[in-house]
Amino acid sequence: MNVLSVSDVVVHELVDLQYDPGQRIDLVIACGDLPPEYLRSLRNRYDVPLFFVLGNHDIRHDVTPAGCTNLTGRIICHEGVNFLGFSGSRWYNGKPNQYREREMRAQIRRLWFRLWLLEKLDVVVTHAPPRRIHDAEDRCHKGFNCYRTLIERYGPRYFIHGHIHRHFDSVSERISMAGETTVINSYGYHTFTL
């Protein structure tokens, strides 16, 4: 399954009909801070499922964009691959989609039974990163410790996030390993194969 993951900035070339991604795209994953019109355009351009979570700046998503699926707080199996999603960032000024560590931990805990029933958790999609993996030290950009615990306990194959704005000189700069889990910063866009 070839995946296009996007976050934080609109990349106009991705929705241009002349753009060639170099491979067939089977799924689009959006990691937050993107306008609903862009998500709808991506969904229409590639004509594949689009799963998304919300970022700390997403305030216009009161209606799910047509053809897109909000993954927040849900486990969805797509073509035999289990996806789990969480929206938002660390709390820093009280606006929407901001959570304290205990609030995000509670969101994960609410899914414990569904996670326990899973044979495997394949992909976690979030806006914020795990703590001390791709994150920063300012209040807004610190990652969540509970995401590290989630990785340690359930060992997903991939943990895909946005939120950390960084330009990458090579693909390897956006990817880290946490045990057996590949952690990908999707800032802008990134394509990979599940």
N, C-alpha and C positions, 0 to 999 in steps of 0.2 A: 504494500500500500504506500503510494507516494503522497507525502503530506506537504502542504504549503502552510507554514505558520507565520502569522503576522502580529504586530503589536505597535502601539504608541504613535506611529506616524503613517500617514497616507502615502503610499507609493503608487503614484498614478500609472506607471508603466505596467503594473500588475493587472490593471483592468483594461488596458489598451488591447484591442483585438489583434493588433500586429505583434504584440509581445509573445515570444516563444520561451516558455519556462525550461525548455530543454528536456522535459520528460512529461508524461501524462500525469496530471494531478488527480488524485482519487479522493482527497479530503482537504478541507481548509480548516485550520484551527486559529482562532483569533483570541489573543491574550490580553485584550483590554485597551482602553483609551483610544477607541476608534469610532468614528461616527456611524450610525446605523445605515446611512446611505452607502457608505463604503463597503460595509459587510454585505449589503444587498447586491451591490455591484460585483463583488468577488463571487458571491454565490451564483449570480447570473452568468458571469464570464466563464466560469469553469464548469457550471452545471453539475456540481457535486455537493454532498452534504457539507454544511459549515457549522461547526461547534464553536461557541464563544463564551467567554466570561467577561465580566465588567471590570474596568479599571477605576482608579480613584477619581478620574476626570469624566467618567461616563455619567452624564446626567440626563441624556435625552433618550434613554432606552426603556421608556415606560411601555412601549409596544415592541415585541420581538420582531426584528426585520423578517420580511417574507422569506420563507424557505430556510431560515436559520434556526438553530437550536441552542437555547441558553443552557449551558452545562452546570451552572452554579448549584452546588449542593446536591448534585445528581451523579449517579453512576449509569452510564449508557453503554450497552454493548453494540458495537458496529462492526459487522463482518468478522465476528469472533474476537474483537479487540475491546477490552474494557477501559472506558474513559471515565475519569472523575474530575470535577472542576470546582474551583473556588474563586470568587471575585474579590477585588479590592486590595488595599494596601494597609500598612500599619497606620494607626490613628495618629494624626498630627495636628489637625485643626477642626475636627468635628463635622466635616462635610460628608456627603454620602459615600458609601463604599469604603469606609475606613474602619478598621477594627483593632481593638487591643488584643494582645496575645491571648488572653483568656477567652475572648469572644470567638476568635478563629479556632482555638482549641475546642470550644464547645460545638462549633459547626462540624468539625471532624468527628467529634464524639457522637453526635447525633446519627452518624452513618455507621457506627461500629458493627451493628448486626449485619447490615448489607455487606460491609467489607469482610466480615468473618465468614460469610457464606460464599464469597468469591473464591474460585480456585486460584485466580491470579489477578493482580491489578497491573494493567499494562501501561497506561498513560495518565499522568496527573497534569491538568492544565490549570494554571493560576495566573493572576496578574503579578503579584509580588513574588520574589524569589525566596528560597529557603535561607535562613540565617547563615551568614558567613560563606555563602556560595553566590557569587555575583552581586551581592548587595553592597550597601554603603553604610556609613556610620551616622548620617543625619537622620532625624526622626522620621522623615517621610520615606526614606529608601532602605531602612533596615528590613531584612527579611524576617520571616516567622520561624521561631524555634520549633513550633509544632509541625511545620513542614519537614524539618529534619527528622523528627520522630516518626512521621508518616512514612518517609523514605526508609528509615531503619526497620520499621515494623512490617511494612508490606512489600518492600523491594520492587517498586514499579520499574519497568524497563526504561521509561522516559519520564522526566519531569520538565514540562515546558512552561516558561514564564515570559513576562515582558517587564515593564516598569523601569528597568535600569537602562537609561539612554546611553548608548555607547556605540561608537563606530568601530567596526571590526576590519582589520587589515587581512585577516584570514578566517576561514571557517572555524579553525581550531580555537580561536580566541573566544568564541561564543559558547563553547561546549566545555563542560567539566564533568568529572565522574564523582559520584557519592556512593561508594561501595560499587554495586553492580548497576546503579541507576545513572543514565546519561541525562545531565541537566543542560538544557538549551535555553539561552537568552534569545528570544524571538524579535528583539527590537528591529523595526523595519520589516524584514521578512527573512525567512530561511526555508529551504526545502530539504527534506530528508526522507528516507525510506524506513517504514516500520517493518 
